[in-house]
Amino acid sequence: MNLGRFAARFALTGLLCLATVAPAQARFWQCVPFAREMSGINIHGDALTWWKQAAGVYERGNTPHVGAVMSFAPVGKMHLGHVAMVSQVVNSREVLLTHANWSKPGGVEHDVKAIDVSPDNDWSEVKVWYAPIDDLGATTYPVNGFIYPVSVPDATDAEKALPYAALPRQPVDHTAEHLVALTN
């Protein structure tokens, strides 16, 4: 065997060994399947269609609640919109989001800051933490509103009249084990 073939085989063997070090179940997440899995909101299609699809099926509004999905309208390079689950309400102008495919293509981010910068304090415009610059940045993103993870058609008429916070909920598994399983 000549030295060139040996070197090529050695390099190939090294690459194959390195490939086995990567997690076998690593996933490339898009925002839509991740938000659907995390929130339990059963909507399919591009993020830009979620707001309209939720009408008459899920409650919608402009008040953030834990477990709700923030629906971003398309803008600039984000031409398909974006969806992200609210993981914590910090105050009336700040929430933490858990979402995928934002700072790193295919990556998942937990508890990232989103600030309401709308002039009417109605969550129609936000700034979102962007890890590569370790800041919120200058970009303002338009938001349609929040989709709440409670299905309306199965609710009784009395339940439909209740505010979101009082509606019965189907349990969604937000345990640490479930979240780790989703992101591995």
TIVO-2410 file (N, C-alpha, C; in nm, 3 decimals):
# residues 184
REC num residu      c1      c2      c3 atome chaine
REC   1      M   0.086  -0.117   0.000     N      A
REC   1      M   0.000   0.000   0.000    CA      A
REC   1      M   0.090   0.123   0.000     C      A
REC   2      N   0.060   0.218  -0.088     N      A
REC   2      N   0.145   0.337  -0.091    CA      A
REC   2      N   0.102   0.437   0.017     C      A
REC   3      L   0.187   0.530   0.042     N      A
REC   3      L   0.168   0.627   0.149    CA      A
REC   3      L   0.044   0.715   0.127     C      A
REC   4      G   0.013   0.752   0.004     N      A
REC   4      G  -0.104   0.836  -0.027    CA      A
REC   4      G  -0.235   0.766   0.007     C      A
REC   5      R  -0.246   0.638  -0.028     N      A
REC   5      R  -0.367   0.562   0.003    CA      A
REC   5      R  -0.382   0.545   0.154     C      A
REC   6      F  -0.270   0.520   0.221     N      A
REC   6      F  -0.273   0.505   0.366    CA      A
REC   6      F  -0.321   0.634   0.432     C      A
REC   7      A  -0.269   0.747   0.387     N      A
REC   7      A  -0.308   0.876   0.444    CA      A
REC   7      A  -0.457   0.902   0.420     C      A
REC   8      A  -0.506   0.868   0.301     N      A
REC   8      A  -0.648   0.888   0.270    CA      A
REC   8      A  -0.736   0.801   0.360     C      A
REC   9      R  -0.697   0.676   0.378     N      A
REC   9      R  -0.773   0.586   0.464    CA      A
REC   9      R  -0.770   0.634   0.609     C      A
REC  10      F  -0.654   0.680   0.653     N      A
REC  10      F  -0.640   0.730   0.789    CA      A
REC  10      F  -0.731   0.852   0.810     C      A
REC  11      A  -0.733   0.943   0.714     N      A
REC  11      A  -0.817   1.062   0.724    CA      A
REC  11      A  -0.965   1.024   0.725     C      A
REC  12      L  -1.005   0.930   0.640     N      A
REC  12      L  -1.144   0.886   0.635    CA      A
REC  12      L  -1.185   0.820   0.766     C      A
REC  13      T  -1.099   0.737   0.821     N      A
REC  13      T  -1.127   0.672   0.949    CA      A
REC  13      T  -1.142   0.777   1.059     C      A
REC  14      G  -1.057   0.877   1.059     N      A
REC  14      G  -1.065   0.984   1.159    CA      A
REC  14      G  -1.196   1.059   1.149     C      A
REC  15      L  -1.239   1.090   1.027     N      A
REC  15      L  -1.366   1.161   1.008    CA      A
REC  15      L  -1.485   1.078   1.056     C      A
REC  16      L  -1.481   0.948   1.027     N      A
REC  16      L  -1.589   0.861   1.072    CA      A
REC  16      L  -1.594   0.853   1.224     C      A
REC  17      C  -1.479   0.850   1.287     N      A
REC  17      C  -1.475   0.849   1.434    CA      A
REC  17      C  -1.532   0.979   1.491     C      A
REC  18      L  -1.498   1.091   1.430     N      A
REC  18      L  -1.552   1.218   1.476    CA      A
REC  18      L  -1.703   1.226   1.458     C      A
REC  19      A  -1.752   1.168   1.352     N      A
REC  19      A  -1.896   1.171   1.325    CA      A
REC  19      A  -1.973   1.095   1.432     C      A
REC  20      T  -1.915   0.991   1.487     N      A
REC  20      T  -1.986   0.915   1.589    CA      A
REC  20      T  -1.988   0.986   1.724     C      A
REC  21      V  -1.904   1.088   1.742     N      A
REC  21      V  -1.902   1.163   1.866    CA      A
REC  21      V  -2.023   1.255   1.876     C      A
REC  22      A  -2.075   1.302   1.762     N      A
REC  22      A  -2.193   1.391   1.762    CA      A
REC  22      A  -2.313   1.316   1.816     C      A
REC  23      P  -2.402   1.386   1.886     N      A
REC  23      P  -2.520   1.319   1.941    CA      A
REC  23      P  -2.602   1.252   1.832     C      A
REC  24      A  -2.639   1.129   1.855     N      A
REC  24      A  -2.712   1.053   1.755    CA      A
REC  24      A  -2.852   1.108   1.732     C      A
REC  25      Q  -2.911   1.173   1.832     N      A
REC  25      Q  -3.047   1.220   1.818    CA      A
REC  25      Q  -3.058   1.372   1.801     C      A
REC  26      A  -2.948   1.438   1.769     N      A
REC  26      A  -2.952   1.584   1.751    CA      A
REC  26      A  -3.053   1.616   1.641     C      A
REC  27      R  -3.130   1.722   1.661     N      A
REC  27      R  -3.231   1.760   1.563    CA      A
REC  27      R  -3.208   1.901   1.514     C      A
REC  28      F  -3.246   1.923   1.391     N      A
REC  28      F  -3.249   2.057   1.334    CA      A
REC  28      F  -3.395   2.100   1.343     C      A
REC  29      W  -3.424   2.193   1.432     N      A
REC  29      W  -3.561   2.236   1.456    CA      A
REC  29      W  -3.597   2.358   1.373     C      A
REC  30      Q  -3.716   2.359   1.318     N      A
REC  30      Q  -3.778   2.479   1.264    CA      A
REC  30      Q  -3.872   2.532   1.372     C      A
REC  31      C  -3.908   2.658   1.365     N      A
REC  31      C  -3.990   2.717   1.472    CA      A
REC  31      C  -4.128   2.654   1.481     C      A
REC  32      V  -4.189   2.619   1.368     N      A
REC  32      V  -4.327   2.570   1.369    CA      A
REC  32      V  -4.341   2.435   1.439     C      A
REC  33      P  -4.268   2.331   1.398     N      A
REC  33      P  -4.287   2.203   1.470    CA      A
REC  33      P  -4.245   2.213   1.617     C      A
REC  34      F  -4.146   2.296   1.646     N      A
REC  34      F  -4.104   2.311   1.785    CA      A
REC  34      F  -4.214   2.378   1.867     C      A
REC  35      A  -4.272   2.488   1.817     N      A
REC  35      A  -4.379   2.557   1.889    CA      A
REC  35      A  -4.501   2.467   1.905     C      A
REC  36      R  -4.533   2.390   1.802     N      A
REC  36      R  -4.647   2.298   1.809    CA      A
REC  36      R  -4.623   2.193   1.918     C      A
REC  37      E  -4.504   2.135   1.921     N      A
REC  37      E  -4.469   2.033   2.020    CA      A
REC  37      E  -4.468   2.091   2.161     C      A
REC  38      M  -4.412   2.210   2.178     N      A
REC  38      M  -4.398   2.270   2.310    CA      A
REC  38      M  -4.532   2.319   2.366     C      A
REC  39      S  -4.615   2.377   2.281     N      A
REC  39      S  -4.738   2.441   2.329    CA      A
REC  39      S  -4.860   2.351   2.326     C      A
REC  40      G  -4.857   2.250   2.241     N      A
REC  40      G  -4.975   2.166   2.224    CA      A
REC  40      G  -5.076   2.225   2.128     C      A
REC  41      I  -5.043   2.338   2.067     N      A
REC  41      I  -5.131   2.400   1.968    CA      A
REC  41      I  -5.113   2.325   1.837     C      A
REC  42      N  -5.222   2.265   1.790     N      A
REC  42      N  -5.214   2.178   1.673    CA      A
REC  42      N  -5.246   2.254   1.545     C      A
REC  43      I  -5.149   2.336   1.504     N      A
REC  43      I  -5.160   2.410   1.378    CA      A
REC  43      I  -5.040   2.371   1.293     C      A
REC  44      H  -5.064   2.353   1.164     N      A
REC  44      H  -4.958   2.315   1.070    CA      A
REC  44      H  -4.945   2.425   0.965     C      A
REC  45      G  -4.835   2.423   0.893     N      A
REC  45      G  -4.811   2.523   0.789    CA      A
REC  45      G  -4.712   2.628   0.837     C      A
REC  46      D  -4.670   2.711   0.746     N      A
REC  46      D  -4.573   2.815   0.779    CA      A
REC  46      D  -4.622   2.904   0.893     C      A
REC  47      A  -4.528   2.960   0.966     N      A
REC  47      A  -4.561   3.045   1.081    CA      A
REC  47      A  -4.652   3.161   1.041     C      A
REC  48      L  -4.636   3.216   0.922     N      A
REC  48      L  -4.717   3.330   0.881    CA      A
REC  48      L  -4.865   3.296   0.871     C      A
REC  49      T  -4.899   3.167   0.867     N      A
REC  49      T  -5.040   3.126   0.856    CA      A
REC  49      T  -5.104   3.096   0.991     C      A
REC  50      W  -5.025   3.087   1.097     N      A
REC  50      W  -5.078   3.045   1.227    CA      A
REC  50      W  -5.186   3.138   1.281     C      A
REC  51      W  -5.166   3.267   1.273     N      A
REC  51      W  -5.262   3.361   1.330    CA      A
REC  51      W  -5.400   3.342   1.268     C      A
REC  52      K  -5.404   3.335   1.136     N      A
REC  52      K  -5.532   3.318   1.066    CA      A
REC  52      K  -5.592   3.180   1.094     C      A
REC  53      Q  -5.507   3.076   1.094     N      A
REC  53      Q  -5.558   2.941   1.120    CA      A
REC  53      Q  -5.615   2.926   1.261     C      A
REC  54      A  -5.563   3.001   1.356     N      A
REC  54      A  -5.609   2.992   1.495    CA      A
REC  54      A  -5.747   3.051   1.516     C      A
REC  55      A  -5.789   3.141   1.426     N      A
REC  55      A  -5.919   3.208   1.441    CA      A
REC  55      A  -6.032   3.105   1.447     C      A
REC  56      G  -6.112   3.112   1.552     N      A
REC  56      G  -6.225   3.021   1.567    CA      A
REC  56      G  -6.189   2.884   1.621     C      A
REC  57      V  -6.060   2.857   1.634     N      A
REC  57      V  -6.015   2.728   1.686    CA      A
REC  57      V  -5.948   2.745   1.822     C      A
REC  58      Y  -5.866   2.847   1.834     N      A
REC  58      Y  -5.797   2.879   1.959    CA      A
REC  58      Y  -5.826   3.024   1.994     C      A
REC  59      E  -5.828   3.052   2.122     N      A
REC  59      E  -5.841   3.190   2.166    CA      A
REC  59      E  -5.716   3.266   2.122     C      A
REC  60      R  -5.733   3.392   2.085     N      A
REC  60      R  -5.622   3.478   2.047    CA      A
REC  60      R  -5.634   3.608   2.122     C      A
REC  61      G  -5.522   3.674   2.142     N      A
REC  61      G  -5.528   3.803   2.210    CA      A
REC  61      G  -5.394   3.872   2.209     C      A
REC  62      N  -5.386   3.984   2.282     N      A
REC  62      N  -5.261   4.060   2.284    CA      A
REC  62      N  -5.201   4.066   2.425     C      A
REC  63      T  -5.239   3.970   2.510     N      A
REC  63      T  -5.182   3.961   2.644    CA      A
REC  63      T  -5.101   3.833   2.655     C      A
REC  64      P  -4.974   3.843   2.690     N      A
REC  64      P  -4.894   3.720   2.701    CA      A
REC  64      P  -4.933   3.635   2.822     C      A
REC  65      H  -4.935   3.504   2.802     N      A
REC  65      H  -4.957   3.406   2.908    CA      A
REC  65      H  -4.857   3.294   2.889     C      A
REC  66      V  -4.812   3.234   2.997     N      A
REC  66      V  -4.722   3.119   2.987    CA      A
REC  66      V  -4.790   3.010   2.906     C      A
REC  67      G  -4.719   2.955   2.810     N      A
REC  67      G  -4.771   2.849   2.724    CA      A
REC  67      G  -4.833   2.901   2.595     C      A
REC  68      A  -4.861   3.031   2.587     N      A
REC  68      A  -4.916   3.089   2.464    CA      A
REC  68      A  -4.807   3.098   2.358     C      A
REC  69      V  -4.847   3.101   2.234     N      A
REC  69      V  -4.753   3.115   2.123    CA      A
REC  69      V  -4.762   3.257   2.070     C      A
REC  70      M  -4.646   3.326   2.067     N      A
REC  70      M  -4.637   3.458   2.008    CA      A
REC  70      M  -4.625   3.437   1.857     C      A
REC  71      S  -4.717   3.498   1.783     N      A
REC  71      S  -4.719   3.486   1.638    CA      A
REC  71      S  -4.659   3.612   1.576     C      A
REC  72      F  -4.543   3.596   1.512     N      A
REC  72      F  -4.475   3.707   1.447    CA      A
REC  72      F  -4.524   3.719   1.303     C      A
REC  73      A  -4.550   3.841   1.260     N      A
REC  73      A  -4.587   3.867   1.121    CA      A
REC  73      A  -4.461   3.865   1.035     C      A
REC  74      P  -4.475   3.831   0.907     N      A
REC  74      P  -4.357   3.833   0.819    CA      A
REC  74      P  -4.298   3.973   0.806     C      A
REC  75      V  -4.166   3.979   0.799     N      A
REC  75      V  -4.098   4.106   0.779    CA      A
REC  75      V  -3.957   4.077   0.727     C      A
REC  76      G  -3.910   4.154   0.631     N      A
REC  76      G  -3.774   4.143   0.581    CA      A
REC  76      G  -3.732   4.000   0.549     C      A
REC  77      K  -3.619   3.959   0.605     N      A
REC  77      K  -3.567   3.824   0.582    CA      A
REC  77      K  -3.652   3.717   0.649     C      A
REC  78      M  -3.738   3.758   0.742     N      A
REC  78      M  -3.827   3.665   0.811    CA      A
REC  78      M  -3.960   3.661   0.734     C      A
REC  79      H  -3.952   3.625   0.607     N      A
REC  79      H  -4.068   3.632   0.518    CA      A
REC  79      H  -4.172   3.524   0.544     C      A
REC  80      L  -4.141   3.422   0.624     N      A
REC  80      L  -4.239   3.318   0.658    CA      A
REC  80      L  -4.294   3.337   0.799     C      A
REC  81      G  -4.261   3.449   0.862     N      A
REC  81      G  -4.305   3.473   0.999    CA      A
REC  81      G  -4.224   3.391   1.097     C      A
REC  82      H  -4.271   3.386   1.220     N      A
REC  82      H  -4.203   3.309   1.326    CA      A
REC  82      H  -4.305   3.284   1.436     C      A
REC  83      V  -4.289   3.173   1.507     N      A
REC  83      V  -4.371   3.144   1.624    CA      A
REC  83      V  -4.279   3.104   1.738     C      A
REC  84      A  -4.314   3.147   1.859     N      A
REC  84      A  -4.234   3.119   1.977    CA      A
REC  84      A  -4.326   3.105   2.097     C      A
REC  85      M  -4.295   3.012   2.187     N      A
REC  85      M  -4.378   2.990   2.305    CA      A
REC  85      M  -4.333   3.078   2.421     C      A
REC  86      V  -4.428   3.138   2.489     N      A
REC  86      V  -4.399   3.218   2.608    CA      A
REC  86      V  -4.369   3.122   2.723     C      A
REC  87      S  -4.248   3.130   2.777     N      A
REC  87      S  -4.211   3.043   2.888    CA      A
REC  87      S  -4.221   3.113   3.022     C      A
REC  88      Q  -4.222   3.246   3.021     N      A
REC  88      Q  -4.240   3.321   3.146    CA      A
REC  88      Q  -4.284   3.464   3.113     C      A
REC  89      V  -4.376   3.517   3.192     N      A
REC  89      V  -4.414   3.658   3.183    CA      A
REC  89      V  -4.339   3.729   3.295     C      A
REC  90      V  -4.245   3.815   3.257     N      A
REC  90      V  -4.163   3.886   3.354    CA      A
REC  90      V  -4.239   4.006   3.410     C      A
REC  91      N  -4.297   4.086   3.320     N      A
REC  91      N  -4.381   4.199   3.359    CA      A
REC  91      N  -4.466   4.236   3.238     C      A
REC  92      S  -4.537   4.347   3.245     N      A
REC  92      S  -4.630   4.383   3.137    CA      A
REC  92      S  -4.561   4.415   3.005     C      A
REC  93      R  -4.430   4.436   3.005     N      A
REC  93      R  -4.358   4.469   2.882    CA      A
REC  93      R  -4.245   4.371   2.849     C      A
REC  94      E  -4.230   4.264   2.927     N      A
REC  94      E  -4.121   4.170   2.903    CA      A
REC  94      E  -4.166   4.027   2.928     C      A
REC  95      V  -4.131   3.939   2.833     N      A
REC  95      V  -4.155   3.796   2.849    CA      A
REC  95      V  -4.026   3.721   2.816     C      A
REC  96      L  -4.023   3.595   2.853     N      A
REC  96      L  -3.917   3.505   2.810    CA      A
REC  96      L  -3.979   3.408   2.712     C      A
REC  97      L  -3.908   3.383   2.603     N      A
REC  97      L  -3.956   3.294   2.498    CA      A
REC  97      L  -3.869   3.169   2.491     C      A
REC  98      T  -3.931   3.059   2.453     N      A
REC  98      T  -3.859   2.938   2.418    CA      A
REC  98      T  -3.896   2.912   2.273     C      A
REC  99      H  -3.793   2.907   2.188     N      A
REC  99      H  -3.821   2.894   2.044    CA      A
REC  99      H  -3.703   2.830   1.972     C      A
REC 100      A  -3.726   2.801   1.845     N      A
REC 100      A  -3.625   2.735   1.763    CA      A
REC 100      A  -3.596   2.817   1.638     C      A
REC 101      N  -3.475   2.798   1.588     N      A
REC 101      N  -3.435   2.853   1.458    CA      A
REC 101      N  -3.434   3.007   1.459     C      A
REC 102      W  -3.380   3.065   1.564     N      A
REC 102      W  -3.374   3.211   1.573    CA      A
REC 102      W  -3.229   3.259   1.567     C      A
REC 103      S  -3.153   3.241   1.674     N      A
REC 103      S  -3.014   3.288   1.678    CA      A
REC 103      S  -2.920   3.197   1.602     C      A
REC 104      K  -2.953   3.068   1.599     N      A
REC 104      K  -2.869   2.969   1.532    CA      A
REC 104      K  -2.961   2.881   1.448     C      A
REC 105      P  -2.933   2.867   1.320     N      A
REC 105      P  -3.019   2.784   1.235    CA      A
REC 105      P  -3.038   2.645   1.295     C      A
REC 106      G  -3.165   2.609   1.316     N      A
REC 106      G  -3.198   2.477   1.368    CA      A
REC 106      G  -3.183   2.463   1.517     C      A
REC 107      G  -3.128   2.564   1.584     N      A
REC 107      G  -3.103   2.556   1.727    CA      A
REC 107      G  -3.224   2.594   1.810     C      A
REC 108      V  -3.224   2.549   1.935     N      A
REC 108      V  -3.332   2.580   2.029    CA      A
REC 108      V  -3.277   2.673   2.136     C      A
REC 109      E  -3.356   2.774   2.172     N      A
REC 109      E  -3.319   2.867   2.279    CA      A
REC 109      E  -3.429   2.867   2.383     C      A
REC 110      H  -3.389   2.860   2.509     N      A
REC 110      H  -3.482   2.860   2.620    CA      A
REC 110      H  -3.474   2.992   2.695     C      A
REC 111      D  -3.590   3.047   2.729     N      A
REC 111      D  -3.599   3.164   2.814    CA      A
REC 111      D  -3.517   3.284   2.765     C      A
REC 112      V  -3.543   3.324   2.640     N      A
REC 112      V  -3.477   3.442   2.586    CA      A
REC 112      V  -3.571   3.562   2.595     C      A
REC 113      K  -3.514   3.676   2.620     N      A
REC 113      K  -3.590   3.798   2.645    CA      A
REC 113      K  -3.657   3.851   2.518     C      A
REC 114      A  -3.783   3.891   2.534     N      A
REC 114      A  -3.856   3.964   2.430    CA      A
REC 114      A  -3.922   4.083   2.500     C      A
REC 115      I  -3.906   4.200   2.441     N      A
REC 115      I  -3.955   4.324   2.500    CA      A
REC 115      I  -4.062   4.385   2.410     C      A
REC 116      D  -4.174   4.424   2.469     N      A
REC 116      D  -4.279   4.495   2.396    CA      A
REC 116      D  -4.231   4.639   2.375     C      A
REC 117      V  -4.214   4.679   2.250     N      A
REC 117      V  -4.171   4.815   2.219    CA      A
REC 117      V  -4.279   4.892   2.143     C      A
REC 118      S  -4.400   4.837   2.142     N      A
REC 118      S  -4.510   4.903   2.070    CA      A
REC 118      S  -4.549   5.033   2.141     C      A
REC 119      P  -4.583   5.135   2.065     N      A
REC 119      P  -4.618   5.264   2.126    CA      A
REC 119      P  -4.744   5.257   2.213     C      A
REC 120      D  -4.834   5.163   2.184     N      A
REC 120      D  -4.959   5.152   2.261    CA      A
REC 120      D  -4.954   5.042   2.368     C      A
REC 121      N  -4.835   4.988   2.393     N      A
REC 121      N  -4.820   4.881   2.493    CA      A
REC 121      N  -4.912   4.762   2.465     C      A
REC 122      D  -4.924   4.724   2.337     N      A
REC 122      D  -5.018   4.617   2.300    CA      A
REC 122      D  -4.950   4.494   2.241     C      A
REC 123      W  -4.820   4.484   2.255     N      A
REC 123      W  -4.742   4.370   2.205    CA      A
REC 123      W  -4.751   4.355   2.052     C      A
REC 124      S  -4.772   4.462   1.981     N      A
REC 124      S  -4.777   4.455   1.835    CA      A
REC 124      S  -4.638   4.469   1.772     C      A
REC 125      E  -4.539   4.511   1.851     N      A
REC 125      E  -4.400   4.522   1.805    CA      A
REC 125      E  -4.308   4.481   1.919     C      A
REC 126      V  -4.210   4.397   1.886     N      A
REC 126      V  -4.118   4.350   1.990    CA      A
REC 126      V  -3.974   4.352   1.941     C      A
REC 127      K  -3.884   4.349   2.036     N      A
REC 127      K  -3.743   4.322   2.011    CA      A
REC 127      K  -3.713   4.192   2.083     C      A
REC 128      V  -3.631   4.107   2.020     N      A
REC 128      V  -3.603   3.974   2.074    CA      A
REC 128      V  -3.453   3.955   2.086     C      A
REC 129      W  -3.412   3.894   2.197     N      A
REC 129      W  -3.271   3.864   2.223    CA      A
REC 129      W  -3.213   3.785   2.108     C      A
REC 130      Y  -3.094   3.827   2.064     N      A
REC 130      Y  -3.024   3.760   1.955    CA      A
REC 130      Y  -2.885   3.724   2.005     C      A
REC 131      A  -2.862   3.596   2.027     N      A
REC 131      A  -2.740   3.547   2.092    CA      A
REC 131      A  -2.609   3.591   2.024     C      A
REC 132      P  -2.599   3.589   1.891     N      A
REC 132      P  -2.470   3.626   1.831    CA      A
REC 132      P  -2.419   3.765   1.868     C      A
REC 133      I  -2.511   3.857   1.899     N      A
REC 133      I  -2.465   3.990   1.940    CA      A
REC 133      I  -2.481   4.011   2.091     C      A
REC 134      D  -2.537   3.910   2.159     N      A
REC 134      D  -2.556   3.915   2.304    CA      A
REC 134      D  -2.636   4.038   2.345     C      A
REC 135      D  -2.744   4.066   2.268     N      A
REC 135      D  -2.825   4.184   2.293    CA      A
REC 135      D  -2.957   4.171   2.218     C      A
REC 136      L  -3.046   4.268   2.241     N      A
REC 136      L  -3.173   4.272   2.170    CA      A
REC 136      L  -3.157   4.321   2.027     C      A
REC 137      G  -3.060   4.401   2.001     N      A
REC 137      G  -3.039   4.453   1.867    CA      A
REC 137      G  -3.135   4.565   1.832     C      A
REC 138      A  -3.126   4.612   1.710     N      A
REC 138      A  -3.203   4.728   1.666    CA      A
REC 138      A  -3.331   4.689   1.592     C      A
REC 139      T  -3.345   4.564   1.551     N      A
REC 139      T  -3.460   4.522   1.471    CA      A
REC 139      T  -3.586   4.512   1.557     C      A
REC 140      T  -3.694   4.570   1.505     N      A
REC 140      T  -3.825   4.560   1.567    CA      A
REC 140      T  -3.909   4.467   1.482     C      A
REC 141      Y  -3.972   4.369   1.546     N      A
REC 141      Y  -4.050   4.268   1.475    CA      A
REC 141      Y  -4.199   4.289   1.499     C      A
REC 142      P  -4.281   4.289   1.392     N      A
REC 142      P  -4.425   4.300   1.410    CA      A
REC 142      P  -4.483   4.168   1.462     C      A
REC 143      V  -4.578   4.180   1.554     N      A
REC 143      V  -4.641   4.063   1.614    CA      A
REC 143      V  -4.791   4.069   1.590     C      A
REC 144      N  -4.848   3.955   1.546     N      A
REC 144      N  -4.994   3.947   1.531    CA      A
REC 144      N  -5.063   3.944   1.666     C      A
REC 145      G  -5.004   3.870   1.759     N      A
REC 145      G  -5.062   3.854   1.891    CA      A
REC 145      G  -5.022   3.719   1.948     C      A
REC 146      F  -5.100   3.673   2.046     N      A
REC 146      F  -5.074   3.547   2.115    CA      A
REC 146      F  -5.185   3.448   2.087     C      A
REC 147      I  -5.147   3.325   2.062     N      A
REC 147      I  -5.242   3.216   2.043    CA      A
REC 147      I  -5.235   3.133   2.171     C      A
REC 148      Y  -5.351   3.116   2.235     N      A
REC 148      Y  -5.356   3.047   2.364    CA      A
REC 148      Y  -5.387   2.899   2.343     C      A
REC 149      P  -5.317   2.811   2.414     N      A
REC 149      P  -5.329   2.667   2.388    CA      A
REC 149      P  -5.454   2.602   2.446     C      A
REC 150      V  -5.569   2.659   2.417     N      A
REC 150      V  -5.696   2.601   2.460    CA      A
REC 150      V  -5.785   2.597   2.335     C      A
REC 151      S  -5.830   2.479   2.300     N      A
REC 151      S  -5.915   2.464   2.184    CA      A
REC 151      S  -6.056   2.513   2.215     C      A
REC 152      V  -6.111   2.596   2.131     N      A
REC 152      V  -6.242   2.655   2.154    CA      A
REC 152      V  -6.358   2.563   2.114     C      A
REC 153      P  -6.356   2.493   1.999     N      A
REC 153      P  -6.473   2.417   1.956    CA      A
REC 153      P  -6.524   2.314   2.057     C      A
REC 154      D  -6.435   2.255   2.137     N      A
REC 154      D  -6.478   2.154   2.234    CA      A
REC 154      D  -6.528   2.216   2.363     C      A
REC 155      A  -6.512   2.344   2.379     N      A
REC 155      A  -6.554   2.411   2.502    CA      A
REC 155      A  -6.706   2.430   2.503     C      A
REC 156      T  -6.764   2.431   2.622     N      A
REC 156      T  -6.907   2.459   2.633    CA      A
REC 156      T  -6.928   2.608   2.607     C      A
REC 157      D  -7.053   2.647   2.585     N      A
REC 157      D  -7.082   2.789   2.564    CA      A
REC 157      D  -7.039   2.872   2.684     C      A
REC 158      A  -7.060   2.818   2.805     N      A
REC 158      A  -7.020   2.890   2.926    CA      A
REC 158      A  -6.869   2.906   2.931     C      A
REC 159      E  -6.795   2.802   2.891     N      A
REC 159      E  -6.649   2.809   2.892    CA      A
REC 159      E  -6.599   2.908   2.787     C      A
REC 160      K  -6.666   2.916   2.673     N      A
REC 160      K  -6.625   3.008   2.568    CA      A
REC 160      K  -6.635   3.153   2.614     C      A
REC 161      A  -6.723   3.180   2.708     N      A
REC 161      A  -6.741   3.316   2.758    CA      A
REC 161      A  -6.637   3.353   2.864     C      A
REC 162      L  -6.562   3.253   2.913     N      A
REC 162      L  -6.463   3.279   3.016    CA      A
REC 162      L  -6.337   3.342   2.958     C      A
REC 163      P  -6.265   3.421   3.038     N      A
REC 163      P  -6.134   3.469   2.992    CA      A
REC 163      P  -6.037   3.351   2.984     C      A
REC 164      Y  -5.931   3.369   2.906     N      A
REC 164      Y  -5.835   3.261   2.885    CA      A
REC 164      Y  -5.788   3.197   3.014     C      A
REC 165      A  -5.754   3.276   3.114     N      A
REC 165      A  -5.698   3.224   3.239    CA      A
REC 165      A  -5.793   3.127   3.309     C      A
REC 166      A  -5.923   3.137   3.285     N      A
REC 166      A  -6.019   3.052   3.353    CA      A
REC 166      A  -6.059   2.929   3.271     C      A
REC 167      L  -6.014   2.919   3.147     N      A
REC 167      L  -6.052   2.807   3.062    CA      A
REC 167      L  -5.983   2.678   3.105     C      A
REC 168      P  -6.053   2.565   3.089     N      A
REC 168      P  -5.988   2.437   3.121    CA      A
REC 168      P  -5.879   2.409   3.019     C      A
REC 169      R  -5.773   2.346   3.063     N      A
REC 169      R  -5.660   2.320   2.975    CA      A
REC 169      R  -5.632   2.172   2.965     C      A
REC 170      Q  -5.589   2.131   2.845     N      A
REC 170      Q  -5.536   1.997   2.830    CA      A
REC 170      Q  -5.390   2.006   2.872     C      A
REC 171      P  -5.345   1.909   2.952     N      A
REC 171      P  -5.207   1.918   2.999    CA      A
REC 171      P  -5.107   1.906   2.885     C      A
REC 172      V  -5.005   1.988   2.890     N      A
REC 172      V  -4.893   1.981   2.797    CA      A
REC 172      V  -4.771   1.952   2.882     C      A
REC 173      D  -4.692   1.856   2.842     N      A
REC 173      D  -4.577   1.813   2.921    CA      A
REC 173      D  -4.464   1.915   2.906     C      A
REC 174      H  -4.442   1.997   3.010     N      A
REC 174      H  -4.334   2.094   3.011    CA      A
REC 174      H  -4.229   2.056   3.114     C      A
REC 175      T  -4.221   1.928   3.148     N      A
REC 175      T  -4.120   1.885   3.245    CA      A
REC 175      T  -3.982   1.897   3.184     C      A
REC 176      A  -3.883   1.907   3.268     N      A
REC 176      A  -3.744   1.919   3.221    CA      A
REC 176      A  -3.707   1.800   3.134     C      A
REC 177      E  -3.753   1.681   3.172     N      A
REC 177      E  -3.720   1.560   3.093    CA      A
REC 177      E  -3.777   1.569   2.952     C      A
REC 178      H  -3.901   1.620   2.941     N      A
REC 178      H  -3.964   1.632   2.811    CA      A
REC 178      H  -3.891   1.736   2.726     C      A
REC 179      L  -3.855   1.849   2.787     N      A
REC 179      L  -3.785   1.953   2.713    CA      A
REC 179      L  -3.650   1.903   2.665     C      A
REC 180      V  -3.578   1.830   2.749     N      A
REC 180      V  -3.449   1.776   2.709    CA      A
REC 180      V  -3.467   1.676   2.597     C      A
REC 181      A  -3.569   1.592   2.605     N      A
REC 181      A  -3.594   1.494   2.499    CA      A
REC 181      A  -3.625   1.563   2.366     C      A
REC 182      L  -3.695   1.677   2.371     N      A
REC 182      L  -3.728   1.749   2.248    CA      A
REC 182      L  -3.603   1.809   2.183     C      A
REC 183      T  -3.510   1.855   2.264     N      A
REC 183      T  -3.396   1.926   2.207    CA      A
REC 183      T  -3.276   1.837   2.183     C      A
REC 184      N  -3.285   1.711   2.214     N      A
REC 184      N  -3.173   1.617   2.186    CA      A
REC 184      N  -3.203   1.535   2.065     C      A
***
